[in-house]
């Protein structure tokens, strides 16, 4: 299930690399970590909710999965 996270305008800078770290848990558990090897991911940034993304990344290019 997608989870929305707010990033303030002052947190992003043109040309800057940004690392976003997430842990994926099994269901409602906060103790059982899921192996996401082979999953497909997408990530996007919009200026405002409901607007088209100004930046979008998907696996395998643009997103690196580690751990």
C-alpha positions in Angstrom: 0.0 0.0 0.0 1.4 3.4 -0.9 2.1 5.8 1.9 2.2 9.5 1.4 5.2 11.5 2.8 5.5 15.3 2.8 8.8 16.8 1.9 9.0 20.6 2.4 10.2 22.8 -0.5 13.3 23.8 1.3 14.3 20.1 1.6 15.0 19.7 -2.1 17.7 21.4 -4.2 18.3 21.4 -7.9 21.1 18.9 -8.8 21.2 17.3 -5.3 21.1 13.6 -4.7 18.5 12.5 -2.1 18.5 9.2 -0.2 15.1 8.1 1.1 15.2 5.1 3.3 12.2 2.9 4.0 11.7 -0.4 5.8 8.9 -2.6 4.5 7.1 -4.6 7.1 4.7 -7.6 6.7 1.1 -6.3 7.0 0.4 -4.4 10.2 3.5 -5.9 11.8 6.3 -3.6 13.0 8.7 -6.5 13.6 8.6 -8.7 10.5 10.6 -7.2 7.7 9.7 -8.1 4.1 12.4 -9.2 1.5 11.6 -6.8 -1.5 14.0 -8.5 -3.9 12.4 -8.5 -7.3 9.7 -6.0 -6.5 8.9 -3.1 -8.8 9.0 0.4 -7.3 8.0 3.8 -8.5 8.4 7.2 -6.8 7.2 10.6 -7.9 7.2 14.2 -6.8 4.4 16.7 -7.5 4.3 20.4 -6.6 0.8 19.8 -5.2 -1.4 16.8 -4.6 -3.4 16.0 -7.7 -1.0 17.7 -10.1 1.2 15.8 -12.6 4.6 14.7 -11.2 7.5 17.0 -12.0 9.8 14.1 -11.3 9.2 10.3 -11.5 11.6 7.4 -10.9 11.0 3.6 -11.3 13.1 0.5 -10.9 15.4 -0.6 -12.3 16.6 2.8 -13.4 16.5 5.8 -11.0 15.9 3.7 -7.8 18.5 1.6 -6.1 17.4 -1.1 -3.7 19.9 -2.1 -1.0 19.8 -4.1 2.2 
